[in-house]
Amino acid sequence: MFGFGLFKRRKEKKGPLVYLSEPTIIYHTQTEKAILEIIEEKLGSTNVILPSKYGLKGTSHMIKDVEIFVAVAIIGKFTSLVVEEVRIARELNKKIYTLIVARRGNEVEYLFQEGIPGDIEWLSPEETERLYEDFRGEDFSGFMKFFIGDRRRSW
């Protein structure tokens, strides 16, 4: 027996090339998977450059090759990495969309919109680190698992 059933069949890539700029805290989570589904639904694309697939290697040099740039804001904030990539996308005059991920009661909500809303907070590296510490802290452990998803069961 060769175990061919163990291999997932990859989706054929379709649609415009999209760069997904996301906070590292949501790499390989259920939230990331949901975001990819939203991009497919809203933009008709499964052709996405996903930085989480590249580990610690920088991917911002790939922004120049895309048609569309999607920036993810968690709880109304762009983390410092997303801030830097948004600046690059703006300089290159890319079509930009924002996907806001927030919690309302017991639900995670995703708000996809064209452009960058004026009320998004742009975090510095220090502010990003504090945000991540808050997410990782004892008081937030249950919140983070609900909001971001459990990495062990996400894919």
C-alpha positions as CSV (number, residue, x, y, z in Angstrom):
1,M,0.0,0.0,0.0
2,F,1.4,3.3,-1.0
3,G,-0.8,5.6,1.1
4,F,-1.9,8.0,-1.6
5,G,-4.8,9.0,0.5
6,L,-2.4,10.8,2.8
7,F,-1.7,13.4,0.1
8,K,-4.0,16.4,-0.1
9,R,-4.9,17.4,-3.6
10,R,-3.8,21.0,-4.2
11,K,-6.3,23.4,-5.6
12,E,-5.5,24.7,-9.0
13,K,-4.4,28.3,-8.7
14,K,-6.8,30.7,-10.3
15,G,-7.5,34.4,-10.4
16,P,-5.2,37.5,-10.0
17,L,-2.0,37.2,-8.0
18,V,-2.7,38.4,-4.4
19,Y,-0.2,39.2,-1.6
20,L,-1.5,38.5,1.8
21,S,0.1,40.7,4.5
22,E,-0.8,39.2,7.9
23,P,0.5,39.4,11.4
24,T,2.8,36.5,12.2
25,I,0.7,35.5,15.2
26,I,-2.0,34.1,12.8
27,Y,0.4,32.1,10.6
28,H,-0.8,28.5,10.2
29,T,-4.1,29.1,12.1
30,Q,-7.8,28.6,11.5
31,T,-8.0,32.4,11.0
32,E,-5.4,32.2,8.2
33,K,-7.4,29.5,6.5
34,A,-10.6,31.5,6.8
35,I,-8.9,34.5,5.3
36,L,-7.8,32.5,2.3
37,E,-11.4,31.4,1.8
38,I,-12.6,35.1,2.0
39,I,-10.0,36.1,-0.6
40,E,-11.3,33.3,-2.9
41,E,-14.9,34.4,-2.3
42,K,-14.3,38.2,-2.6
43,L,-11.5,38.4,-5.2
44,G,-12.0,35.1,-7.1
45,S,-8.4,34.1,-6.4
46,T,-6.6,31.1,-5.0
47,N,-3.4,32.5,-6.4
48,V,-2.1,34.0,-3.1
49,I,1.4,34.7,-2.0
50,L,1.3,33.5,1.6
51,P,4.3,34.7,3.7
52,S,3.7,32.0,6.3
53,K,4.8,29.4,3.7
54,Y,8.3,31.0,3.7
55,G,9.1,30.7,7.4
56,L,11.4,33.5,8.5
57,K,12.4,34.5,4.9
58,G,11.3,37.9,3.9
59,T,8.7,38.1,1.2
60,S,8.0,41.8,0.8
61,H,10.1,41.8,-2.4
62,M,7.3,39.8,-4.0
63,I,4.7,42.6,-3.6
64,K,6.0,44.2,-6.8
65,D,4.7,41.2,-8.8
66,V,1.1,41.1,-7.6
67,E,-2.1,42.8,-8.8
68,I,-3.8,42.9,-5.4
69,F,-2.5,43.5,-1.9
70,V,-4.6,42.4,1.1
71,A,-3.6,43.7,4.6
72,V,-5.0,42.0,7.7
73,A,-5.8,44.0,10.8
74,I,-6.4,42.2,14.0
75,I,-8.7,44.0,16.4
76,G,-8.3,47.2,14.3
77,K,-4.5,47.2,14.3
78,F,-1.9,46.7,11.7
79,T,1.2,45.1,13.2
80,S,4.6,46.5,12.4
81,L,5.3,44.0,9.6
82,V,1.9,44.7,8.0
83,V,2.6,48.5,8.3
84,E,5.9,48.1,6.4
85,E,4.3,46.0,3.7
86,V,1.4,48.4,3.3
87,R,3.9,51.2,2.7
88,I,5.6,49.2,0.0
89,A,2.3,48.4,-1.7
90,R,1.3,52.0,-1.6
91,E,4.7,53.1,-3.1
92,L,4.1,50.6,-5.9
93,N,0.5,51.8,-6.4
94,K,-1.0,48.3,-5.8
95,K,-4.8,47.8,-5.4
96,I,-5.2,47.5,-1.6
97,Y,-7.9,45.8,0.4
98,T,-8.1,45.5,4.2
99,L,-9.5,42.6,6.1
100,I,-10.3,43.4,9.7
101,V,-10.5,40.4,12.1
102,A,-12.4,41.1,15.3
103,R,-14.4,39.3,18.0
104,R,-18.0,40.2,18.7
105,G,-19.4,38.2,21.6
106,N,-18.8,34.5,20.8
107,E,-18.2,35.1,17.1
108,V,-15.1,36.0,15.1
109,E,-16.0,38.6,12.4
110,Y,-14.2,39.4,9.2
111,L,-14.8,42.7,7.5
112,F,-13.3,42.9,4.0
113,Q,-13.2,46.3,2.3
114,E,-11.4,48.2,-0.4
115,G,-8.7,50.6,0.7
116,I,-7.5,51.3,4.2
117,P,-10.0,52.5,6.8
118,G,-8.9,55.7,8.6
119,D,-9.5,54.3,12.0
120,I,-6.9,51.4,11.7
121,E,-4.1,51.8,14.2
122,W,-0.6,51.5,12.8
123,L,1.7,49.8,15.4
124,S,5.4,50.3,15.8
125,P,7.6,47.2,16.5
126,E,7.4,47.9,20.2
127,E,3.6,48.2,20.2
128,T,3.4,45.0,18.1
129,E,5.5,43.1,20.7
130,R,3.2,44.4,23.5
131,L,0.1,43.3,21.6
132,Y,1.6,39.8,21.0
133,E,2.6,39.6,24.7
134,D,-1.0,40.4,25.7
135,F,-2.3,37.7,23.3
136,R,0.1,35.2,24.8
137,G,-0.5,36.2,28.4
138,E,-2.4,34.1,30.9
139,D,-5.5,36.3,30.8
140,F,-5.7,36.0,27.0
141,S,-4.9,32.3,26.6
142,G,-8.5,31.2,26.1
143,F,-9.3,34.4,24.1
144,M,-6.4,33.8,21.8
145,K,-7.3,30.1,21.1
146,F,-10.9,31.2,20.3
147,F,-9.9,34.3,18.3
148,I,-6.9,33.1,16.4
149,G,-7.4,29.3,16.5
150,D,-5.4,26.4,17.7
151,R,-2.4,25.8,15.4
152,R,-2.3,22.1,16.1
153,R,-5.8,21.5,14.6
154,S,-5.9,24.2,12.0
155,W,-4.9,22.5,8.8
